[in-house]
Amino acid sequence: MTPLEIGFASVVAIVVLIYSGVYIPVALGAGFSFVSIWLMRDNFDPGA
């Protein structure tokens, strides 16, 4: 997947969570942002 596709999928997932009744901070902090960046960078090094 390209970074654009990953970003789009992340935004869609966050919107779906918000519309399903999840609080916005929880939806944003649910890991989608972290997982999206992890997939775009293709490594798991949070300190870099």
mmCIF entry with sequence, helices, sheets and N, C-alpha, C, O atoms, coordinates in Angstrom:
data_MODEL
# 
_entry.id   MODEL 
# 
_entity.id                         1 
_entity.type                       polymer 
_entity.pdbx_number_of_molecules   1 
# 
_entity_poly.entity_id                      1 
_entity_poly.type                           'polypeptide(L)' 
_entity_poly.nstd_linkage                   no 
_entity_poly.nstd_monomer                   no 
_entity_poly.pdbx_seq_one_letter_code       MTPLEIGFASVVAIVVLIYSGVYIPVALGAGFSFVSIWLMRDNFDPGA 
_entity_poly.pdbx_seq_one_letter_code_can   MTPLEIGFASVVAIVVLIYSGVYIPVALGAGFSFVSIWLMRDNFDPGA 
_entity_poly.pdbx_strand_id                 A 
# 
loop_
_entity_poly_seq.entity_id 
_entity_poly_seq.num 
_entity_poly_seq.mon_id 
_entity_poly_seq.hetero 
1 1  MET n 
1 2  THR n 
1 3  PRO n 
1 4  LEU n 
1 5  GLU n 
1 6  ILE n 
1 7  GLY n 
1 8  PHE n 
1 9  ALA n 
1 10 SER n 
1 11 VAL n 
1 12 VAL n 
1 13 ALA n 
1 14 ILE n 
1 15 VAL n 
1 16 VAL n 
1 17 LEU n 
1 18 ILE n 
1 19 TYR n 
1 20 SER n 
1 21 GLY n 
1 22 VAL n 
1 23 TYR n 
1 24 ILE n 
1 25 PRO n 
1 26 VAL n 
1 27 ALA n 
1 28 LEU n 
1 29 GLY n 
1 30 ALA n 
1 31 GLY n 
1 32 PHE n 
1 33 SER n 
1 34 PHE n 
1 35 VAL n 
1 36 SER n 
1 37 ILE n 
1 38 TRP n 
1 39 LEU n 
1 40 MET n 
1 41 ARG n 
1 42 ASP n 
1 43 ASN n 
1 44 PHE n 
1 45 ASP n 
1 46 PRO n 
1 47 GLY n 
1 48 ALA n 
# 
_struct_asym.id          A 
_struct_asym.entity_id   1 
# 
loop_
_struct_conf.conf_type_id 
_struct_conf.id 
_struct_conf.pdbx_PDB_helix_id 
_struct_conf.beg_label_comp_id 
_struct_conf.beg_label_asym_id 
_struct_conf.beg_label_seq_id 
_struct_conf.pdbx_beg_PDB_ins_code 
_struct_conf.end_label_comp_id 
_struct_conf.end_label_asym_id 
_struct_conf.end_label_seq_id 
_struct_conf.pdbx_end_PDB_ins_code 
_struct_conf.beg_auth_comp_id 
_struct_conf.beg_auth_asym_id 
_struct_conf.beg_auth_seq_id 
_struct_conf.end_auth_comp_id 
_struct_conf.end_auth_asym_id 
_struct_conf.end_auth_seq_id 
_struct_conf.pdbx_PDB_helix_class 
_struct_conf.details 
_struct_conf.pdbx_PDB_helix_length 
HELX_P HELX_P1 AA1 PRO A 3  ? TYR A 19 ? PRO A 3  TYR A 19 1 ? 17 
HELX_P HELX_P2 AA2 ILE A 24 ? LEU A 28 ? ILE A 24 LEU A 28 1 ? 5  
HELX_P HELX_P3 AA3 PHE A 32 ? ARG A 41 ? PHE A 32 ARG A 41 1 ? 10 
# 
_struct_conf_type.id          HELX_P 
_struct_conf_type.criteria    ? 
_struct_conf_type.reference   ? 
# 
loop_
_atom_site.group_PDB 
_atom_site.id 
_atom_site.type_symbol 
_atom_site.label_atom_id 
_atom_site.label_alt_id 
_atom_site.label_comp_id 
_atom_site.label_asym_id 
_atom_site.label_entity_id 
_atom_site.label_seq_id 
_atom_site.pdbx_PDB_ins_code 
_atom_site.Cartn_x 
_atom_site.Cartn_y 
_atom_site.Cartn_z 
_atom_site.occupancy 
_atom_site.B_iso_or_equiv 
_atom_site.pdbx_formal_charge 
_atom_site.auth_seq_id 
_atom_site.auth_comp_id 
_atom_site.auth_asym_id 
_atom_site.auth_atom_id 
_atom_site.pdbx_PDB_model_num 
ATOM 1   N N  . MET A 1 1  ? 0.831   -1.177 0.000  1.00 0.00 ? 1  MET A N  1 
ATOM 2   C CA . MET A 1 1  ? 0.000   0.000  0.000  1.00 0.00 ? 1  MET A CA 1 
ATOM 3   C C  . MET A 1 1  ? 0.877   1.243  0.000  1.00 0.00 ? 1  MET A C  1 
ATOM 4   O O  . MET A 1 1  ? 1.932   1.277  0.634  1.00 0.00 ? 1  MET A O  1 
ATOM 5   N N  . THR A 1 2  ? 0.435   2.236  -0.704 1.00 0.00 ? 2  THR A N  1 
ATOM 6   C CA . THR A 1 2  ? 1.163   3.500  -0.729 1.00 0.00 ? 2  THR A CA 1 
ATOM 7   C C  . THR A 1 2  ? 0.811   4.297  0.521  1.00 0.00 ? 2  THR A C  1 
ATOM 8   O O  . THR A 1 2  ? -0.210  4.032  1.157  1.00 0.00 ? 2  THR A O  1 
ATOM 9   N N  . PRO A 1 3  ? 1.643   5.269  0.879  1.00 0.00 ? 3  PRO A N  1 
ATOM 10  C CA . PRO A 1 3  ? 1.316   6.109  2.031  1.00 0.00 ? 3  PRO A CA 1 
ATOM 11  C C  . PRO A 1 3  ? -0.031  6.823  1.892  1.00 0.00 ? 3  PRO A C  1 
ATOM 12  O O  . PRO A 1 3  ? -0.715  7.054  2.890  1.00 0.00 ? 3  PRO A O  1 
ATOM 13  N N  . LEU A 1 4  ? -0.408  7.169  0.682  1.00 0.00 ? 4  LEU A N  1 
ATOM 14  C CA . LEU A 1 4  ? -1.702  7.825  0.463  1.00 0.00 ? 4  LEU A CA 1 
ATOM 15  C C  . LEU A 1 4  ? -2.855  6.876  0.792  1.00 0.00 ? 4  LEU A C  1 
ATOM 16  O O  . LEU A 1 4  ? -3.833  7.288  1.417  1.00 0.00 ? 4  LEU A O  1 
ATOM 17  N N  . GLU A 1 5  ? -2.753  5.630  0.386  1.00 0.00 ? 5  GLU A N  1 
ATOM 18  C CA . GLU A 1 5  ? -3.787  4.640  0.693  1.00 0.00 ? 5  GLU A CA 1 
ATOM 19  C C  . GLU A 1 5  ? -3.865  4.362  2.190  1.00 0.00 ? 5  GLU A C  1 
ATOM 20  O O  . GLU A 1 5  ? -4.955  4.228  2.745  1.00 0.00 ? 5  GLU A O  1 
ATOM 21  N N  . ILE A 1 6  ? -2.712  4.278  2.840  1.00 0.00 ? 6  ILE A N  1 
ATOM 22  C CA . ILE A 1 6  ? -2.675  4.046  4.282  1.00 0.00 ? 6  ILE A CA 1 
ATOM 23  C C  . ILE A 1 6  ? -3.309  5.216  5.019  1.00 0.00 ? 6  ILE A C  1 
ATOM 24  O O  . ILE A 1 6  ? -4.086  5.009  5.951  1.00 0.00 ? 6  ILE A O  1 
ATOM 25  N N  . GLY A 1 7  ? -2.993  6.431  4.620  1.00 0.00 ? 7  GLY A N  1 
ATOM 26  C CA . GLY A 1 7  ? -3.583  7.617  5.234  1.00 0.00 ? 7  GLY A CA 1 
ATOM 27  C C  . GLY A 1 7  ? -5.085  7.667  5.041  1.00 0.00 ? 7  GLY A C  1 
ATOM 28  O O  . GLY A 1 7  ? -5.820  7.993  5.973  1.00 0.00 ? 7  GLY A O  1 
ATOM 29  N N  . PHE A 1 8  ? -5.544  7.352  3.854  1.00 0.00 ? 8  PHE A N  1 
ATOM 30  C CA . PHE A 1 8  ? -6.978  7.357  3.575  1.00 0.00 ? 8  PHE A CA 1 
ATOM 31  C C  . PHE A 1 8  ? -7.698  6.306  4.418  1.00 0.00 ? 8  PHE A C  1 
ATOM 32  O O  . PHE A 1 8  ? -8.763  6.575  4.974  1.00 0.00 ? 8  PHE A O  1 
ATOM 33  N N  . ALA A 1 9  ? -7.123  5.123  4.510  1.00 0.00 ? 9  ALA A N  1 
ATOM 34  C CA . ALA A 1 9  ? -7.727  4.061  5.310  1.00 0.00 ? 9  ALA A CA 1 
ATOM 35  C C  . ALA A 1 9  ? -7.767  4.447  6.786  1.00 0.00 ? 9  ALA A C  1 
ATOM 36  O O  . ALA A 1 9  ? -8.732  4.128  7.481  1.00 0.00 ? 9  ALA A O  1 
ATOM 37  N N  . SER A 1 10 ? -6.731  5.130  7.270  1.00 0.00 ? 10 SER A N  1 
ATOM 38  C CA . SER A 1 10 ? -6.705  5.574  8.658  1.00 0.00 ? 10 SER A CA 1 
ATOM 39  C C  . SER A 1 10 ? -7.797  6.602  8.929  1.00 0.00 ? 10 SER A C  1 
ATOM 40  O O  . SER A 1 10 ? -8.484  6.522  9.947  1.00 0.00 ? 10 SER A O  1 
ATOM 41  N N  . VAL A 1 11 ? -7.960  7.558  8.034  1.00 0.00 ? 11 VAL A N  1 
ATOM 42  C CA . VAL A 1 11 ? -9.000  8.578  8.202  1.00 0.00 ? 11 VAL A CA 1 
ATOM 43  C C  . VAL A 1 11 ? -10.385 7.937  8.174  1.00 0.00 ? 11 VAL A C  1 
ATOM 44  O O  . VAL A 1 11 ? -11.247 8.285  8.981  1.00 0.00 ? 11 VAL A O  1 
ATOM 45  N N  . VAL A 1 12 ? -10.597 7.017  7.266  1.00 0.00 ? 12 VAL A N  1 
ATOM 46  C CA . VAL A 1 12 ? -11.891 6.337  7.186  1.00 0.00 ? 12 VAL A CA 1 
ATOM 47  C C  . VAL A 1 12 ? -12.155 5.560  8.476  1.00 0.00 ? 12 VAL A C  1 
ATOM 48  O O  . VAL A 1 12 ? -13.272 5.596  8.992  1.00 0.00 ? 12 VAL A O  1 
ATOM 49  N N  . ALA A 1 13 ? -11.158 4.865  9.000  1.00 0.00 ? 13 ALA A N  1 
ATOM 50  C CA . ALA A 1 13 ? -11.334 4.098  10.232 1.00 0.00 ? 13 ALA A CA 1 
ATOM 51  C C  . ALA A 1 13 ? -11.660 5.014  11.405 1.00 0.00 ? 13 ALA A C  1 
ATOM 52  O O  . ALA A 1 13 ? -12.512 4.682  12.228 1.00 0.00 ? 13 ALA A O  1 
ATOM 53  N N  . ILE A 1 14 ? -10.997 6.159  11.492 1.00 0.00 ? 14 ILE A N  1 
ATOM 54  C CA . ILE A 1 14 ? -11.262 7.103  12.577 1.00 0.00 ? 14 ILE A CA 1 
ATOM 55  C C  . ILE A 1 14 ? -12.673 7.665  12.463 1.00 0.00 ? 14 ILE A C  1 
ATOM 56  O O  . ILE A 1 14 ? -13.373 7.777  13.469 1.00 0.00 ? 14 ILE A O  1 
ATOM 57  N N  . VAL A 1 15 ? -13.101 8.019  11.255 1.00 0.00 ? 15 VAL A N  1 
ATOM 58  C CA . VAL A 1 15 ? -14.459 8.549  11.054 1.00 0.00 ? 15 VAL A CA 1 
ATOM 59  C C  . VAL A 1 15 ? -15.501 7.500  11.406 1.00 0.00 ? 15 VAL A C  1 
ATOM 60  O O  . VAL A 1 15 ? -16.516 7.820  12.024 1.00 0.00 ? 15 VAL A O  1 
ATOM 61  N N  . VAL A 1 16 ? -15.265 6.252  11.023 1.00 0.00 ? 16 VAL A N  1 
ATOM 62  C CA . VAL A 1 16 ? -16.205 5.180  11.355 1.00 0.00 ? 16 VAL A CA 1 
ATOM 63  C C  . VAL A 1 16 ? -16.307 5.014  12.870 1.00 0.00 ? 16 VAL A C  1 
ATOM 64  O O  . VAL A 1 16 ? -17.405 4.840  13.399 1.00 0.00 ? 16 VAL A O  1 
ATOM 65  N N  . LEU A 1 17 ? -15.187 5.065  13.564 1.00 0.00 ? 17 LEU A N  1 
ATOM 66  C CA . LEU A 1 17 ? -15.219 4.957  15.025 1.00 0.00 ? 17 LEU A CA 1 
ATOM 67  C C  . LEU A 1 17 ? -15.992 6.108  15.650 1.00 0.00 ? 17 LEU A C  1 
ATOM 68  O O  . LEU A 1 17 ? -16.768 5.899  16.582 1.00 0.00 ? 17 LEU A O  1 
ATOM 69  N N  . ILE A 1 18 ? -15.787 7.325  15.145 1.00 0.00 ? 18 ILE A N  1 
ATOM 70  C CA . ILE A 1 18 ? -16.486 8.492  15.700 1.00 0.00 ? 18 ILE A CA 1 
ATOM 71  C C  . ILE A 1 18 ? -17.983 8.382  15.452 1.00 0.00 ? 18 ILE A C  1 
ATOM 72  O O  . ILE A 1 18 ? -18.776 8.651  16.354 1.00 0.00 ? 18 ILE A O  1 
ATOM 73  N N  . TYR A 1 19 ? -18.379 7.994  14.257 1.00 0.00 ? 19 TYR A N  1 
ATOM 74  C CA . TYR A 1 19 ? -19.801 7.855  13.954 1.00 0.00 ? 19 TYR A CA 1 
ATOM 75  C C  . TYR A 1 19 ? -20.438 6.686  14.707 1.00 0.00 ? 19 TYR A C  1 
ATOM 76  O O  . TYR A 1 19 ? -21.652 6.678  14.913 1.00 0.00 ? 19 TYR A O  1 
ATOM 77  N N  . SER A 1 20 ? -19.650 5.714  15.114 1.00 0.00 ? 20 SER A N  1 
ATOM 78  C CA . SER A 1 20 ? -20.211 4.592  15.861 1.00 0.00 ? 20 SER A CA 1 
ATOM 79  C C  . SER A 1 20 ? -20.350 4.901  17.345 1.00 0.00 ? 20 SER A C  1 
ATOM 80  O O  . SER A 1 20 ? -20.824 4.062  18.111 1.00 0.00 ? 20 SER A O  1 
ATOM 81  N N  . GLY A 1 21 ? -19.943 6.092  17.757 1.00 0.00 ? 21 GLY A N  1 
ATOM 82  C CA . GLY A 1 21 ? -20.168 6.526  19.126 1.00 0.00 ? 21 GLY A CA 1 
ATOM 83  C C  . GLY A 1 21 ? -18.945 6.557  20.011 1.00 0.00 ? 21 GLY A C  1 
ATOM 84  O O  . GLY A 1 21 ? -19.055 6.857  21.200 1.00 0.00 ? 21 GLY A O  1 
ATOM 85  N N  . VAL A 1 22 ? -17.793 6.258  19.472 1.00 0.00 ? 22 VAL A N  1 
ATOM 86  C CA . VAL A 1 22 ? -16.565 6.300  20.265 1.00 0.00 ? 22 VAL A CA 1 
ATOM 87  C C  . VAL A 1 22 ? -16.166 7.763  20.450 1.00 0.00 ? 22 VAL A C  1 
ATOM 88  O O  . VAL A 1 22 ? -16.271 8.559  19.518 1.00 0.00 ? 22 VAL A O  1 
ATOM 89  N N  . TYR A 1 23 ? -15.713 8.112  21.641 1.00 0.00 ? 23 TYR A N  1 
ATOM 90  C CA . TYR A 1 23 ? -15.266 9.479  21.896 1.00 0.00 ? 23 TYR A CA 1 
ATOM 91  C C  . TYR A 1 23 ? -14.097 9.822  20.969 1.00 0.00 ? 23 TYR A C  1 
ATOM 92  O O  . TYR A 1 23 ? -13.272 8.968  20.644 1.00 0.00 ? 23 TYR A O  1 
ATOM 93  N N  . ILE A 1 24 ? -14.045 11.074 20.557 1.00 0.00 ? 24 ILE A N  1 
ATOM 94  C CA . ILE A 1 24 ? -13.033 11.506 19.586 1.00 0.00 ? 24 ILE A CA 1 
ATOM 95  C C  . ILE A 1 24 ? -11.609 11.261 20.095 1.00 0.00 ? 24 ILE A C  1 
ATOM 96  O O  . ILE A 1 24 ? -10.792 10.723 19.346 1.00 0.00 ? 24 ILE A O  1 
ATOM 97  N N  . PRO A 1 25 ? -11.275 11.635 21.347 1.00 0.00 ? 25 PRO A N  1 
ATOM 98  C CA . PRO A 1 25 ? -9.895  11.355 21.803 1.00 0.00 ? 25 PRO A CA 1 
ATOM 99  C C  . PRO A 1 25 ? -9.553  9.872  21.785 1.00 0.00 ? 25 PRO A C  1 
ATOM 100 O O  . PRO A 1 25 ? -8.414  9.495  21.508 1.00 0.00 ? 25 PRO A O  1 
ATOM 101 N N  . VAL A 1 26 ? -10.532 9.038  22.078 1.00 0.00 ? 26 VAL A N  1 
ATOM 102 C CA . VAL A 1 26 ? -10.286 7.591  22.061 1.00 0.00 ? 26 VAL A CA 1 
ATOM 103 C C  . VAL A 1 26 ? -10.091 7.119  20.628 1.00 0.00 ? 26 VAL A C  1 
ATOM 104 O O  . VAL A 1 26 ? -9.214  6.300  20.354 1.00 0.00 ? 26 VAL A O  1 
ATOM 105 N N  . ALA A 1 27 ? -10.907 7.633  19.716 1.00 0.00 ? 27 ALA A N  1 
ATOM 106 C CA . ALA A 1 27 ? -10.784 7.239  18.310 1.00 0.00 ? 27 ALA A CA 1 
ATOM 107 C C  . ALA A 1 27 ? -9.429  7.663  17.745 1.00 0.00 ? 27 ALA A C  1 
ATOM 108 O O  . ALA A 1 27 ? -8.797  6.913  17.002 1.00 0.00 ? 27 ALA A O  1 
ATOM 109 N N  . LEU A 1 28 ? -8.992  8.863  18.100 1.00 0.00 ? 28 LEU A N  1 
ATOM 110 C CA . LEU A 1 28 ? -7.701  9.332  17.598 1.00 0.00 ? 28 LEU A CA 1 
ATOM 111 C C  . LEU A 1 28 ? -6.536  8.609  18.261 1.00 0.00 ? 28 LEU A C  1 
ATOM 112 O O  . LEU A 1 28 ? -5.489  8.399  17.649 1.00 0.00 ? 28 LEU A O  1 
ATOM 113 N N  . GLY A 1 29 ? -6.731  8.234  19.513 1.00 0.00 ? 29 GLY A N  1 
ATOM 114 C CA . GLY A 1 29 ? -5.669  7.569  20.246 1.00 0.00 ? 29 GLY A CA 1 
ATOM 115 C C  . GLY A 1 29 ? -5.762  6.059  20.181 1.00 0.00 ? 29 GLY A C  1 
ATOM 116 O O  . GLY A 1 29 ? -5.033  5.368  20.892 1.00 0.00 ? 29 GLY A O  1 
ATOM 117 N N  . ALA A 1 30 ? -6.635  5.536  19.352 1.00 0.00 ? 30 ALA A N  1 
ATOM 118 C CA . ALA A 1 30 ? -6.846  4.092  19.286 1.00 0.00 ? 30 ALA A CA 1 
ATOM 119 C C  . ALA A 1 30 ? -5.694  3.364  18.612 1.00 0.00 ? 30 ALA A C  1 
ATOM 120 O O  . ALA A 1 30 ? -5.722  2.139  18.500 1.00 0.00 ? 30 ALA A O  1 
ATOM 121 N N  . GLY A 1 31 ? -4.712  4.075  18.174 1.00 0.00 ? 31 GLY A N  1 
ATOM 122 C CA . GLY A 1 31 ? -3.575  3.428  17.544 1.00 0.00 ? 31 GLY A CA 1 
ATOM 123 C C  . GLY A 1 31 ? -3.539  3.587  16.045 1.00 0.00 ? 31 GLY A C  1 
ATOM 124 O O  . GLY A 1 31 ? -2.555  3.217  15.404 1.00 0.00 ? 31 GLY A O  1 
ATOM 125 N N  . PHE A 1 32 ? -4.593  4.129  15.476 1.00 0.00 ? 32 PHE A N  1 
ATOM 126 C CA . PHE A 1 32 ? -4.597  4.258  14.019 1.00 0.00 ? 32 PHE A CA 1 
ATOM 127 C C  . PHE A 1 32 ? -3.483  5.176  13.535 1.00 0.00 ? 32 PHE A C  1 
ATOM 128 O O  . PHE A 1 32 ? -2.839  4.896  12.524 1.00 0.00 ? 32 PHE A O  1 
ATOM 129 N N  . SER A 1 33 ? -3.256  6.262  14.250 1.00 0.00 ? 33 SER A N  1 
ATOM 130 C CA . SER A 1 33 ? -2.182  7.169  13.845 1.00 0.00 ? 33 SER A CA 1 
ATOM 131 C C  . SER A 1 33 ? -0.834  6.469  13.961 1.00 0.00 ? 33 SER A C  1 
ATOM 132 O O  . SER A 1 33 ? 0.002   6.545  13.061 1.00 0.00 ? 33 SER A O  1 
ATOM 133 N N  . PHE A 1 34 ? -0.640  5.784  15.088 1.00 0.00 ? 34 PHE A N  1 
ATOM 134 C CA . PHE A 1 34 ? 0.627   5.080  15.302 1.00 0.00 ? 34 PHE A CA 1 
ATOM 135 C C  . PHE A 1 34 ? 0.836   3.984  14.272 1.00 0.00 ? 34 PHE A C  1 
ATOM 136 O O  . PHE A 1 34 ? 1.920   3.854  13.704 1.00 0.00 ? 34 PHE A O  1 
ATOM 137 N N  . VAL A 1 35 ? -0.199  3.200  14.035 1.00 0.00 ? 35 VAL A N  1 
ATOM 138 C CA . VAL A 1 35 ? -0.093  2.095  13.078 1.00 0.00 ? 35 VAL A CA 1 
ATOM 139 C C  . VAL A 1 35 ? 0.116   2.623  11.665 1.00 0.00 ? 35 VAL A C  1 
ATOM 140 O O  . VAL A 1 35 ? 0.875   2.037  10.893 1.00 0.00 ? 35 VAL A O  1 
ATOM 141 N N  . SER A 1 36 ? -0.547  3.720  11.317 1.00 0.00 ? 36 SER A N  1 
ATOM 142 C CA . SER A 1 36 ? -0.387  4.290  9.978  1.00 0.00 ? 36 SER A CA 1 
ATOM 143 C C  . SER A 1 36 ? 1.041   4.750  9.739  1.00 0.00 ? 36 SER A C  1 
ATOM 144 O O  . SER A 1 36 ? 1.624   4.481  8.689  1.00 0.00 ? 36 SER A O  1 
ATOM 145 N N  . ILE A 1 37 ? 1.595   5.443  10.717 1.00 0.00 ? 37 ILE A N  1 
ATOM 146 C CA . ILE A 1 37 ? 2.983   5.904  10.564 1.00 0.00 ? 37 ILE A CA 1 
ATOM 147 C C  . ILE A 1 37 ? 3.924   4.713  10.526 1.00 0.00 ? 37 ILE A C  1 
ATOM 148 O O  . ILE A 1 37 ? 4.893   4.711  9.767  1.00 0.00 ? 37 ILE A O  1 
ATOM 149 N N  . TRP A 1 38 ? 3.646   3.692  11.345 1.00 0.00 ? 38 TRP A N  1 
ATOM 150 C CA . TRP A 1 38 ? 4.474   2.492  11.360 1.00 0.00 ? 38 TRP A CA 1 
ATOM 151 C C  . TRP A 1 38 ? 4.448   1.822  9.990  1.00 0.00 ? 38 TRP A C  1 
ATOM 152 O O  . TRP A 1 38 ? 5.491   1.397  9.494  1.00 0.00 ? 38 TRP A O  1 
ATOM 153 N N  . LEU A 1 39 ? 3.276   1.721  9.374  1.00 0.00 ? 39 LEU A N  1 
ATOM 154 C CA . LEU A 1 39 ? 3.178   1.099  8.048  1.00 0.00 ? 39 LEU A CA 1 
ATOM 155 C C  . LEU A 1 39 ? 3.859   1.943  6.972  1.00 0.00 ? 39 LEU A C  1 
ATOM 156 O O  . LEU A 1 39 ? 4.481   1.401  6.059  1.00 0.00 ? 39 LEU A O  1 
ATOM 157 N N  . MET A 1 40 ? 3.742   3.271  7.078  1.00 0.00 ? 40 MET A N  1 
ATOM 158 C CA . MET A 1 40 ? 4.378   4.139  6.081  1.00 0.00 ? 40 MET A CA 1 
ATOM 159 C C  . MET A 1 40 ? 5.896   4.075  6.173  1.00 0.00 ? 40 MET A C  1 
ATOM 160 O O  . MET A 1 40 ? 6.585   4.055  5.153  1.00 0.00 ? 40 MET A O  1 
ATOM 161 N N  . ARG A 1 41 ? 6.417   4.044  7.394  1.00 0.00 ? 41 ARG A N  1 
ATOM 162 C CA . ARG A 1 41 ? 7.870   4.015  7.577  1.00 0.00 ? 41 ARG A CA 1 
ATOM 163 C C  . ARG A 1 41 ? 8.433   2.615  7.390  1.00 0.00 ? 41 ARG A C  1 
ATOM 164 O O  . ARG A 1 41 ? 9.608   2.456  7.058  1.00 0.00 ? 41 ARG A O  1 
ATOM 165 N N  . ASP A 1 42 ? 7.610   1.610  7.599  1.00 0.00 ? 42 ASP A N  1 
ATOM 166 C CA . ASP A 1 42 ? 7.987   0.205  7.424  1.00 0.00 ? 42 ASP A CA 1 
ATOM 167 C C  . ASP A 1 42 ? 9.062   -0.256 8.405  1.00 0.00 ? 42 ASP A C  1 
ATOM 168 O O  . ASP A 1 42 ? 9.870   -1.130 8.091  1.00 0.00 ? 42 ASP A O  1 
ATOM 169 N N  . ASN A 1 43 ? 9.059   0.351  9.612  1.00 0.00 ? 43 ASN A N  1 
ATOM 170 C CA . ASN A 1 43 ? 9.898   -0.158 10.684 1.00 0.00 ? 43 ASN A CA 1 
ATOM 171 C C  . ASN A 1 43 ? 9.280   0.234  12.010 1.00 0.00 ? 43 ASN A C  1 
ATOM 172 O O  . ASN A 1 43 ? 8.479   1.166  12.078 1.00 0.00 ? 43 ASN A O  1 
ATOM 173 N N  . PHE A 1 44 ? 9.648   -0.472 13.057 1.00 0.00 ? 44 PHE A N  1 
ATOM 174 C CA . PHE A 1 44 ? 9.105   -0.206 14.380 1.00 0.00 ? 44 PHE A CA 1 
ATOM 175 C C  . PHE A 1 44 ? 10.209  0.340  15.260 1.00 0.00 ? 44 PHE A C  1 
ATOM 176 O O  . PHE A 1 44 ? 10.807  -0.386 16.053 1.00 0.00 ? 44 PHE A O  1 
ATOM 177 N N  . ASP A 1 45 ? 10.474  1.639  15.111 1.00 0.00 ? 45 ASP A N  1 
ATOM 178 C CA . ASP A 1 45 ? 11.487  2.310  15.912 1.00 0.00 ? 45 ASP A CA 1 
ATOM 179 C C  . ASP A 1 45 ? 10.916  3.635  16.380 1.00 0.00 ? 45 ASP A C  1 
ATOM 180 O O  . ASP A 1 45 ? 11.156  4.665  15.750 1.00 0.00 ? 45 ASP A O  1 
ATOM 181 N N  . PRO A 1 46 ? 10.153  3.632  17.489 1.00 0.00 ? 46 PRO A N  1 
ATOM 182 C CA . PRO A 1 46 ? 9.483   4.847  17.920 1.00 0.00 ? 46 PRO A CA 1 
ATOM 183 C C  . PRO A 1 46 ? 10.430  5.944  18.364 1.00 0.00 ? 46 PRO A C  1 
ATOM 184 O O  . PRO A 1 46 ? 10.012  7.097  18.474 1.00 0.00 ? 46 PRO A O  1 
ATOM 185 N N  . GLY A 1 47 ? 11.697  5.625  18.623 1.00 0.00 ? 47 GLY A N  1 
ATOM 186 C CA . GLY A 1 47 ? 12.644  6.640  19.073 1.00 0.00 ? 47 GLY A CA 1 
ATOM 187 C C  . GLY A 1 47 ? 13.296  7.401  17.938 1.00 0.00 ? 47 GLY A C  1 
ATOM 188 O O  . GLY A 1 47 ? 13.976  8.395  18.193 1.00 0.00 ? 47 GLY A O  1 
ATOM 189 N N  . ALA A 1 48 ? 13.123  6.991  16.727 1.00 0.00 ? 48 ALA A N  1 
ATOM 190 C CA . ALA A 1 48 ? 13.815  7.648  15.609 1.00 0.00 ? 48 ALA A CA 1 
ATOM 191 C C  . ALA A 1 48 ? 13.013  8.763  15.012 1.00 0.00 ? 48 ALA A C  1 
ATOM 192 O O  . ALA A 1 48 ? 13.462  9.409  14.065 1.00 0.00 ? 48 ALA A O  1 
# 
